[in-house]
Amino acid sequence: MSAARLYTPELLGLAVELAGHPPLATASAHGEARSATCGSTLALDMMLDREGRIEALGMKVRACAVGQAAAAIFARHAPGQDAAALARTQRAVAHWLADAQAPAPDWPDIAMLDPARAFPGRHGAILLPWNAALAALSPATRAV
């Protein structure tokens, strides 16, 4: 598959959405993730409700267009999610990326990333937002 098919106008357009999710001045949780395959990074700030669900989020993303698109897709649909739901989705996304026969995870708009499945070097960037969220929601890394 060519890079031209990977970097579709839809995928590239998602990166623009990140401007609507700047880092938060105050956050109840903060997590960071780095892709070992490409070096992309994502820092995630979240405000959580009393039940531990995401109310608001902000990000600082240093990633390729694929990683930026994954972060935008995450930001679109993360509000209302809790740690258990995010962990299930993270596992489903990882399985979907690793197995060409695996069904798409139950996360809206994830199909927009389907062309990147053929590029294993981008898989780590796709997982960044879920990995950062799980780090943020871990009791050991929660902000005080």
VMD Tcl script that builds the backbone (N, CA, C; Angstrom):
set m [mol new atoms 432]
animate dup $m
set s [atomselect $m all]
$s set {name element resname resid chain x y z} {
  {N N MET 1 A 0.848 -1.171 0.000}
  {CA C MET 1 A 0.000 0.000 0.000}
  {C C MET 1 A 0.894 1.235 0.000}
  {N N SER 2 A 0.513 2.208 -0.772}
  {CA C SER 2 A 1.323 3.411 -0.867}
  {C C SER 2 A 0.971 4.385 0.253}
  {N N ALA 3 A 1.922 5.258 0.545}
  {CA C ALA 3 A 1.696 6.288 1.556}
  {C C ALA 3 A 0.561 7.212 1.137}
  {N N ALA 4 A 0.358 7.374 -0.173}
  {CA C ALA 4 A -0.729 8.229 -0.653}
  {C C ALA 4 A -2.083 7.700 -0.191}
  {N N ARG 5 A -2.245 6.387 -0.166}
  {CA C ARG 5 A -3.500 5.804 0.315}
  {C C ARG 5 A -3.626 5.910 1.824}
  {N N LEU 6 A -2.497 5.949 2.508}
  {CA C LEU 6 A -2.511 6.087 3.961}
  {C C LEU 6 A -2.939 7.492 4.361}
  {N N TYR 7 A -2.337 8.482 3.757}
  {CA C TYR 7 A -2.608 9.868 4.126}
  {C C TYR 7 A -3.757 10.438 3.312}
  {N N THR 8 A -4.944 9.937 3.585}
  {CA C THR 8 A -6.145 10.402 2.890}
  {C C THR 8 A -6.503 11.804 3.373}
  {N N PRO 9 A -7.274 12.543 2.580}
  {CA C PRO 9 A -7.720 13.864 3.042}
  {C C PRO 9 A -8.494 13.779 4.365}
  {N N GLU 10 A -9.260 12.706 4.548}
  {CA C GLU 10 A -10.019 12.545 5.792}
  {C C GLU 10 A -9.083 12.373 6.986}
  {N N LEU 11 A -8.062 11.548 6.810}
  {CA C LEU 11 A -7.107 11.326 7.887}
  {C C LEU 11 A -6.349 12.608 8.200}
  {N N LEU 12 A -5.898 13.299 7.181}
  {CA C LEU 12 A -5.156 14.543 7.390}
  {C C LEU 12 A -6.046 15.611 8.022}
  {N N GLY 13 A -7.315 15.615 7.687}
  {CA C GLY 13 A -8.245 16.584 8.247}
  {C C GLY 13 A -8.455 16.408 9.747}
  {N N LEU 14 A -8.287 15.199 10.239}
  {CA C LEU 14 A -8.471 14.954 11.666}
  {C C LEU 14 A -7.455 15.717 12.521}
  {N N ALA 15 A -6.260 15.896 11.997}
  {CA C ALA 15 A -5.215 16.584 12.762}
  {C C ALA 15 A -5.643 17.995 13.151}
  {N N VAL 16 A -6.434 18.632 12.330}
  {CA C VAL 16 A -6.895 19.990 12.601}
  {C C VAL 16 A -7.754 20.035 13.866}
  {N N GLU 17 A -8.467 18.948 14.144}
  {CA C GLU 17 A -9.336 18.902 15.314}
  {C C GLU 17 A -8.577 19.038 16.623}
  {N N LEU 18 A -7.303 18.697 16.620}
  {CA C LEU 18 A -6.535 18.744 17.861}
  {C C LEU 18 A -6.430 20.156 18.427}
  {N N ALA 19 A -6.570 21.164 17.589}
  {CA C ALA 19 A -6.523 22.546 18.071}
  {C C ALA 19 A -7.641 22.811 19.076}
  {N N GLY 20 A -8.711 22.048 19.012}
  {CA C GLY 20 A -9.818 22.193 19.948}
  {C C GLY 20 A -9.604 21.488 21.267}
  {N N HIS 21 A -8.451 20.875 21.450}
  {CA C HIS 21 A -8.152 20.125 22.676}
  {C C HIS 21 A -6.775 20.483 23.216}
  {N N PRO 22 A -6.540 21.774 23.535}
  {CA C PRO 22 A -5.231 22.145 24.082}
  {C C PRO 22 A -5.064 21.584 25.491}
  {N N PRO 23 A -3.818 21.489 25.973}
  {CA C PRO 23 A -3.604 21.014 27.346}
  {C C PRO 23 A -4.458 21.828 28.322}
  {N N LEU 24 A -4.921 21.164 29.387}
  {CA C LEU 24 A -5.753 21.826 30.388}
  {C C LEU 24 A -4.870 22.497 31.439}
  {N N ALA 25 A -5.291 23.681 31.881}
  {CA C ALA 25 A -4.537 24.395 32.920}
  {C C ALA 25 A -4.581 23.644 34.243}
  {N N THR 26 A -5.713 23.036 34.540}
  {CA C THR 26 A -5.844 22.195 35.721}
  {C C THR 26 A -6.465 20.885 35.267}
  {N N ALA 27 A -6.010 19.805 35.842}
  {CA C ALA 27 A -6.516 18.486 35.462}
  {C C ALA 27 A -6.555 17.589 36.684}
  {N N SER 28 A -7.519 16.685 36.700}
  {CA C SER 28 A -7.573 15.721 37.795}
  {C C SER 28 A -6.744 14.481 37.470}
  {N N ALA 29 A -6.335 14.348 36.211}
  {CA C ALA 29 A -5.493 13.214 35.818}
  {C C ALA 29 A -4.608 13.635 34.646}
  {N N HIS 30 A -3.397 13.113 34.632}
  {CA C HIS 30 A -2.445 13.396 33.551}
  {C C HIS 30 A -1.690 12.108 33.236}
  {N N GLY 31 A -1.561 11.823 31.957}
  {CA C GLY 31 A -0.802 10.655 31.537}
  {C C GLY 31 A -0.033 10.941 30.269}
  {N N GLU 32 A 1.022 10.196 30.077}
  {CA C GLU 32 A 1.851 10.346 28.885}
  {C C GLU 32 A 2.148 8.981 28.295}
  {N N ALA 33 A 2.334 8.972 26.986}
  {CA C ALA 33 A 2.686 7.735 26.290}
  {C C ALA 33 A 3.659 8.067 25.169}
  {N N ARG 34 A 4.496 7.085 24.863}
  {CA C ARG 34 A 5.481 7.219 23.774}
  {C C ARG 34 A 5.447 5.941 22.961}
  {N N SER 35 A 5.487 6.097 21.648}
  {CA C SER 35 A 5.541 4.946 20.754}
  {C C SER 35 A 6.990 4.500 20.608}
  {N N ALA 36 A 7.240 3.250 20.920}
  {CA C ALA 36 A 8.593 2.708 20.771}
  {C C ALA 36 A 8.973 2.558 19.303}
  {N N THR 37 A 7.989 2.409 18.431}
  {CA C THR 37 A 8.298 2.183 17.019}
  {C C THR 37 A 8.657 3.448 16.260}
  {N N CYS 38 A 8.095 4.595 16.668}
  {CA C CYS 38 A 8.356 5.807 15.883}
  {C C CYS 38 A 8.778 7.007 16.727}
  {N N GLY 39 A 8.686 6.897 18.046}
  {CA C GLY 39 A 9.080 7.996 18.912}
  {C C GLY 39 A 8.009 9.043 19.136}
  {N N SER 40 A 6.845 8.884 18.547}
  {CA C SER 40 A 5.750 9.829 18.763}
  {C C SER 40 A 5.374 9.854 20.236}
  {N N THR 41 A 4.914 11.020 20.703}
  {CA C THR 41 A 4.502 11.153 22.095}
  {C C THR 41 A 3.150 11.842 22.195}
  {N N LEU 42 A 2.477 11.585 23.316}
  {CA C LEU 42 A 1.200 12.224 23.595}
  {C C LEU 42 A 1.104 12.434 25.098}
  {N N ALA 43 A 0.834 13.669 25.496}
  {CA C ALA 43 A 0.565 14.002 26.900}
  {C C ALA 43 A -0.908 14.358 26.986}
  {N N LEU 44 A -1.602 13.756 27.935}
  {CA C LEU 44 A -3.048 13.876 28.038}
  {C C LEU 44 A -3.443 14.384 29.417}
  {N N ASP 45 A -4.222 15.463 29.438}
  {CA C ASP 45 A -4.807 15.992 30.671}
  {C C ASP 45 A -6.290 15.669 30.638}
  {N N MET 46 A -6.829 15.268 31.792}
  {CA C MET 46 A -8.259 14.961 31.838}
  {C C MET 46 A -8.882 15.511 33.117}
  {N N MET 47 A -10.119 15.971 32.972}
  {CA C MET 47 A -10.969 16.285 34.109}
  {C C MET 47 A -11.939 15.122 34.211}
  {N N LEU 48 A -12.067 14.575 35.411}
  {CA C LEU 48 A -12.910 13.409 35.633}
  {C C LEU 48 A -14.097 13.774 36.510}
  {N N ASP 49 A -15.205 13.082 36.296}
  {CA C ASP 49 A -16.359 13.276 37.160}
  {C C ASP 49 A -16.207 12.410 38.412}
  {N N ARG 50 A -17.190 12.417 39.274}
  {CA C ARG 50 A -17.108 11.675 40.537}
  {C C ARG 50 A -16.988 10.166 40.344}
  {N N GLU 51 A -17.495 9.671 39.210}
  {CA C GLU 51 A -17.429 8.233 38.931}
  {C C GLU 51 A -16.160 7.844 38.166}
  {N N GLY 52 A -15.271 8.807 37.945}
  {CA C GLY 52 A -14.031 8.518 37.245}
  {C C GLY 52 A -14.155 8.507 35.731}
  {N N ARG 53 A -15.230 9.076 35.204}
  {CA C ARG 53 A -15.411 9.165 33.751}
  {C C ARG 53 A -14.849 10.491 33.250}
  {N N ILE 54 A -14.383 10.470 32.023}
  {CA C ILE 54 A -13.796 11.663 31.426}
  {C C ILE 54 A -14.887 12.697 31.165}
  {N N GLU 55 A -14.674 13.913 31.694}
  {CA C GLU 55 A -15.573 15.040 31.419}
  {C C GLU 55 A -14.980 15.945 30.345}
  {N N ALA 56 A -13.683 16.175 30.429}
  {CA C ALA 56 A -12.998 17.049 29.479}
  {C C ALA 56 A -11.568 16.558 29.336}
  {N N LEU 57 A -10.961 16.886 28.204}
  {CA C LEU 57 A -9.575 16.487 27.998}
  {C C LEU 57 A -8.839 17.502 27.156}
  {N N GLY 58 A -7.541 17.500 27.330}
  {CA C GLY 58 A -6.641 18.321 26.540}
  {C C GLY 58 A -5.399 17.508 26.241}
  {N N MET 59 A -4.754 17.806 25.123}
  {CA C MET 59 A -3.608 16.998 24.710}
  {C C MET 59 A -2.487 17.848 24.132}
  {N N LYS 60 A -1.298 17.316 24.263}
  {CA C LYS 60 A -0.137 17.819 23.527}
  {C C LYS 60 A 0.368 16.618 22.744}
  {N N VAL 61 A 0.227 16.675 21.433}
  {CA C VAL 61 A 0.547 15.540 20.571}
  {C C VAL 61 A 1.739 15.891 19.693}
  {N N ARG 62 A 2.741 15.047 19.744}
  {CA C ARG 62 A 3.913 15.151 18.854}
  {C C ARG 62 A 3.993 13.818 18.127}
  {N N ALA 63 A 3.273 13.768 17.014}
  {CA C ALA 63 A 3.154 12.499 16.288}
  {C C ALA 63 A 2.934 12.769 14.812}
  {N N CYS 64 A 3.083 11.715 14.048}
  {CA C CYS 64 A 2.798 11.779 12.624}
  {C C CYS 64 A 1.303 12.020 12.426}
  {N N ALA 65 A 0.895 12.195 11.183}
  {CA C ALA 65 A -0.517 12.433 10.881}
  {C C ALA 65 A -1.402 11.292 11.367}
  {N N VAL 66 A -0.904 10.072 11.337}
  {CA C VAL 66 A -1.686 8.924 11.810}
  {C C VAL 66 A -1.907 9.018 13.317}
  {N N GLY 67 A -0.859 9.337 14.056}
  {CA C GLY 67 A -0.989 9.503 15.498}
  {C C GLY 67 A -1.895 10.670 15.851}
  {N N GLN 68 A -1.798 11.743 15.095}
  {CA C GLN 68 A -2.674 12.889 15.323}
  {C C GLN 68 A -4.126 12.519 15.036}
  {N N ALA 69 A -4.350 11.768 13.978}
  {CA C ALA 69 A -5.709 11.340 13.643}
  {C C ALA 69 A -6.277 10.442 14.740}
  {N N ALA 70 A -5.467 9.518 15.249}
  {CA C ALA 70 A -5.921 8.641 16.332}
  {C C ALA 70 A -6.274 9.468 17.567}
  {N N ALA 71 A -5.465 10.467 17.869}
  {CA C ALA 71 A -5.741 11.329 19.022}
  {C C ALA 71 A -7.051 12.096 18.828}
  {N N ALA 72 A -7.294 12.575 17.619}
  {CA C ALA 72 A -8.539 13.299 17.349}
  {C C ALA 72 A -9.747 12.381 17.478}
  {N N ILE 73 A -9.630 11.171 16.962}
  {CA C ILE 73 A -10.721 10.199 17.077}
  {C C ILE 73 A -10.968 9.861 18.547}
  {N N PHE 74 A -9.909 9.697 19.306}
  {CA C PHE 74 A -10.037 9.448 20.741}
  {C C PHE 74 A -10.757 10.621 21.410}
  {N N ALA 75 A -10.309 11.844 21.129}
  {CA C ALA 75 A -10.885 13.032 21.764}
  {C C ALA 75 A -12.369 13.191 21.441}
  {N N ARG 76 A -12.767 12.833 20.242}
  {CA C ARG 76 A -14.180 12.933 19.850}
  {C C ARG 76 A -15.081 12.107 20.756}
  {N N HIS 77 A -14.605 10.936 21.154}
  {CA C HIS 77 A -15.493 9.964 21.783}
  {C C HIS 77 A -15.101 9.553 23.204}
  {N N ALA 78 A -14.060 10.138 23.761}
  {CA C ALA 78 A -13.621 9.774 25.109}
  {C C ALA 78 A -14.512 10.301 26.231}
  {N N PRO 79 A -15.123 11.482 26.086}
  {CA C PRO 79 A -15.975 11.946 27.185}
  {C C PRO 79 A -17.049 10.911 27.545}
  {N N GLY 80 A -17.168 10.684 28.843}
  {CA C GLY 80 A -18.113 9.698 29.351}
  {C C GLY 80 A -17.500 8.331 29.570}
  {N N GLN 81 A -16.283 8.101 29.069}
  {CA C GLN 81 A -15.614 6.802 29.212}
  {C C GLN 81 A -14.900 6.717 30.561}
  {N N ASP 82 A -14.833 5.506 31.103}
  {CA C ASP 82 A -14.088 5.270 32.336}
  {C C ASP 82 A -12.899 4.356 32.029}
  {N N ALA 83 A -12.112 4.074 33.062}
  {CA C ALA 83 A -10.888 3.286 32.877}
  {C C ALA 83 A -11.173 1.905 32.307}
  {N N ALA 84 A -12.223 1.244 32.772}
  {CA C ALA 84 A -12.528 -0.114 32.297}
  {C C ALA 84 A -12.861 -0.100 30.808}
  {N N ALA 85 A -13.675 0.846 30.380}
  {CA C ALA 85 A -14.047 0.936 28.959}
  {C C ALA 85 A -12.833 1.262 28.102}
  {N N LEU 86 A -11.986 2.155 28.579}
  {CA C LEU 86 A -10.783 2.516 27.819}
  {C C LEU 86 A -9.813 1.342 27.728}
  {N N ALA 87 A -9.691 0.572 28.789}
  {CA C ALA 87 A -8.807 -0.599 28.764}
  {C C ALA 87 A -9.322 -1.634 27.769}
  {N N ARG 88 A -10.638 -1.865 27.749}
  {CA C ARG 88 A -11.208 -2.803 26.759}
  {C C ARG 88 A -10.941 -2.320 25.343}
  {N N THR 89 A -11.123 -1.036 25.115}
  {CA C THR 89 A -10.900 -0.497 23.775}
  {C C THR 89 A -9.434 -0.564 23.393}
  {N N GLN 90 A -8.555 -0.259 24.317}
  {CA C GLN 90 A -7.114 -0.318 24.026}
  {C C GLN 90 A -6.731 -1.730 23.592}
  {N N ARG 91 A -7.227 -2.738 24.306}
  {CA C ARG 91 A -6.923 -4.128 23.935}
  {C C ARG 91 A -7.513 -4.457 22.567}
  {N N ALA 92 A -8.717 -3.993 22.305}
  {CA C ALA 92 A -9.363 -4.270 21.018}
  {C C ALA 92 A -8.622 -3.587 19.868}
  {N N VAL 93 A -8.166 -2.358 20.085}
  {CA C VAL 93 A -7.408 -1.651 19.044}
  {C C VAL 93 A -6.087 -2.374 18.793}
  {N N ALA 94 A -5.393 -2.765 19.849}
  {CA C ALA 94 A -4.119 -3.482 19.694}
  {C C ALA 94 A -4.325 -4.782 18.924}
  {N N HIS 95 A -5.383 -5.511 19.235}
  {CA C HIS 95 A -5.676 -6.770 18.533}
  {C C HIS 95 A -6.009 -6.495 17.067}
  {N N TRP 96 A -6.807 -5.482 16.807}
  {CA C TRP 96 A -7.199 -5.092 15.453}
  {C C TRP 96 A -5.974 -4.731 14.618}
  {N N LEU 97 A -5.013 -4.056 15.234}
  {CA C LEU 97 A -3.796 -3.685 14.512}
  {C C LEU 97 A -2.903 -4.891 14.244}
  {N N ALA 98 A -2.854 -5.825 15.173}
  {CA C ALA 98 A -1.963 -6.970 15.053}
  {C C ALA 98 A -2.493 -8.080 14.159}
  {N N ASP 99 A -3.791 -8.169 14.007}
  {CA C ASP 99 A -4.422 -9.274 13.278}
  {C C ASP 99 A -5.267 -8.719 12.140}
  {N N ALA 100 A -4.828 -8.943 10.925}
  {CA C ALA 100 A -5.540 -8.418 9.748}
  {C C ALA 100 A -6.971 -8.936 9.642}
  {N N GLN 101 A -7.262 -10.054 10.306}
  {CA C GLN 101 A -8.611 -10.634 10.264}
  {C C GLN 101 A -9.497 -10.169 11.422}
  {N N ALA 102 A -8.929 -9.429 12.359}
  {CA C ALA 102 A -9.678 -9.004 13.541}
  {C C ALA 102 A -10.743 -7.974 13.156}
  {N N PRO 103 A -11.877 -8.032 13.844}
  {CA C PRO 103 A -12.913 -7.030 13.582}
  {C C PRO 103 A -12.490 -5.668 14.134}
  {N N ALA 104 A -13.086 -4.634 13.593}
  {CA C ALA 104 A -12.797 -3.281 14.073}
  {C C ALA 104 A -13.292 -3.133 15.511}
  {N N PRO 105 A -12.550 -2.412 16.327}
  {CA C PRO 105 A -12.985 -2.175 17.706}
  {C C PRO 105 A -14.287 -1.376 17.737}
  {N N ASP 106 A -14.981 -1.473 18.846}
  {CA C ASP 106 A -16.219 -0.728 19.034}
  {C C ASP 106 A -15.892 0.683 19.526}
  {N N TRP 107 A -15.419 1.511 18.604}
  {CA C TRP 107 A -15.080 2.913 18.891}
  {C C TRP 107 A -15.452 3.701 17.643}
  {N N PRO 108 A -16.357 4.660 17.755}
  {CA C PRO 108 A -16.773 5.408 16.558}
  {C C PRO 108 A -15.583 6.004 15.807}
  {N N ASP 109 A -15.679 5.989 14.513}
  {CA C ASP 109 A -14.707 6.591 13.590}
  {C C ASP 109 A -13.374 5.844 13.490}
  {N N ILE 110 A -13.198 4.750 14.219}
  {CA C ILE 110 A -11.921 4.021 14.185}
  {C C ILE 110 A -11.621 3.515 12.774}
  {N N ALA 111 A -12.645 3.271 11.982}
  {CA C ALA 111 A -12.443 2.782 10.616}
  {C C ALA 111 A -11.644 3.768 9.771}
  {N N MET 112 A -11.619 5.043 10.164}
  {CA C MET 112 A -10.832 6.023 9.424}
  {C C MET 112 A -9.342 5.699 9.483}
  {N N LEU 113 A -8.948 4.903 10.470}
  {CA C LEU 113 A -7.541 4.516 10.621}
  {C C LEU 113 A -7.215 3.191 9.945}
  {N N ASP 114 A -8.206 2.570 9.332}
  {CA C ASP 114 A -8.007 1.252 8.726}
  {C C ASP 114 A -6.822 1.196 7.758}
  {N N PRO 115 A -6.600 2.209 6.905}
  {CA C PRO 115 A -5.444 2.119 6.002}
  {C C PRO 115 A -4.104 1.997 6.737}
  {N N ALA 116 A -4.016 2.480 7.967}
  {CA C ALA 116 A -2.750 2.436 8.715}
  {C C ALA 116 A -2.445 1.047 9.263}
  {N N ARG 117 A -3.409 0.147 9.235}
  {CA C ARG 117 A -3.158 -1.212 9.721}
  {C C ARG 117 A -2.058 -1.890 8.912}
  {N N ALA 118 A -1.899 -1.514 7.657}
  {CA C ALA 118 A -0.890 -2.106 6.780}
  {C C ALA 118 A 0.514 -1.540 7.039}
  {N N PHE 119 A 0.627 -0.608 7.978}
  {CA C PHE 119 A 1.902 0.035 8.295}
  {C C PHE 119 A 2.227 -0.197 9.776}
  {N N PRO 120 A 2.859 -1.330 10.111}
  {CA C PRO 120 A 3.146 -1.641 11.517}
  {C C PRO 120 A 3.928 -0.554 12.254}
  {N N GLY 121 A 4.724 0.202 11.539}
  {CA C GLY 121 A 5.469 1.288 12.165}
  {C C GLY 121 A 4.579 2.392 12.706}
  {N N ARG 122 A 3.328 2.424 12.300}
  {CA C ARG 122 A 2.364 3.441 12.763}
  {C C ARG 122 A 1.478 2.930 13.896}
  {N N HIS 123 A 1.516 1.644 14.181}
  {CA C HIS 123 A 0.621 1.070 15.189}
  {C C HIS 123 A 0.816 1.701 16.573}
  {N N GLY 124 A 2.046 1.925 16.952}
  {CA C GLY 124 A 2.310 2.552 18.250}
  {C C GLY 124 A 1.722 3.939 18.353}
  {N N ALA 125 A 1.763 4.680 17.266}
  {CA C ALA 125 A 1.190 6.030 17.255}
  {C C ALA 125 A -0.333 5.976 17.397}
  {N N ILE 126 A -0.958 4.975 16.811}
  {CA C ILE 126 A -2.407 4.829 16.919}
  {C C ILE 126 A -2.817 4.548 18.363}
  {N N LEU 127 A -2.031 3.779 19.069}
  {CA C LEU 127 A -2.362 3.406 20.451}
  {C C LEU 127 A -2.064 4.505 21.474}
  {N N LEU 128 A -1.358 5.551 21.076}
  {CA C LEU 128 A -0.944 6.590 22.025}
  {C C LEU 128 A -2.073 7.134 22.903}
  {N N PRO 129 A -3.207 7.561 22.344}
  {CA C PRO 129 A -4.205 8.171 23.240}
  {C C PRO 129 A -4.764 7.206 24.276}
  {N N TRP 130 A -4.978 5.967 23.890}
  {CA C TRP 130 A -5.489 4.994 24.862}
  {C C TRP 130 A -4.430 4.688 25.913}
  {N N ASN 131 A -3.182 4.559 25.492}
  {CA C ASN 131 A -2.108 4.278 26.447}
  {C C ASN 131 A -1.920 5.440 27.423}
  {N N ALA 132 A -1.988 6.674 26.916}
  {CA C ALA 132 A -1.847 7.843 27.791}
  {C C ALA 132 A -3.034 7.936 28.754}
  {N N ALA 133 A -4.223 7.631 28.276}
  {CA C ALA 133 A -5.413 7.679 29.142}
  {C C ALA 133 A -5.314 6.640 30.250}
  {N N LEU 134 A -4.864 5.447 29.910}
  {CA C LEU 134 A -4.726 4.417 30.938}
  {C C LEU 134 A -3.647 4.790 31.945}
  {N N ALA 135 A -2.576 5.421 31.478}
  {CA C ALA 135 A -1.549 5.905 32.405}
  {C C ALA 135 A -2.137 6.979 33.324}
  {N N ALA 136 A -2.945 7.866 32.764}
  {CA C ALA 136 A -3.557 8.934 33.559}
  {C C ALA 136 A -4.532 8.386 34.594}
  {N N LEU 137 A -5.221 7.321 34.253}
  {CA C LEU 137 A -6.234 6.765 35.146}
  {C C LEU 137 A -5.672 5.754 36.136}
  {N N SER 138 A -4.409 5.432 35.993}
  {CA C SER 138 A -3.751 4.531 36.941}
  {C C SER 138 A -3.616 5.258 38.283}
  {N N PRO 139 A -3.980 4.610 39.377}
  {CA C PRO 139 A -3.868 5.276 40.684}
  {C C PRO 139 A -2.472 5.804 40.981}
  {N N ALA 140 A -1.453 5.158 40.457}
  {CA C ALA 140 A -0.071 5.578 40.726}
  {C C ALA 140 A 0.288 6.883 40.030}
  {N N THR 141 A -0.426 7.244 38.955}
  {CA C THR 141 A -0.049 8.439 38.192}
  {C C THR 141 A -1.109 9.519 38.222}
  {N N ARG 142 A -2.197 9.321 38.957}
  {CA C ARG 142 A -3.251 10.341 39.016}
  {C C ARG 142 A -2.727 11.637 39.605}
  {N N ALA 143 A -3.150 12.752 39.012}
  {CA C ALA 143 A -2.765 14.067 39.531}
  {C C ALA 143 A -3.478 14.324 40.857}
  {N N VAL 144 A -2.865 15.114 41.707}
  {CA C VAL 144 A -3.495 15.437 42.986}
  {C C VAL 144 A -3.965 16.868 42.995}
}
mol reanalyze $m
mol bondsrecalc $m
mol representation Tube
mol addrep $m
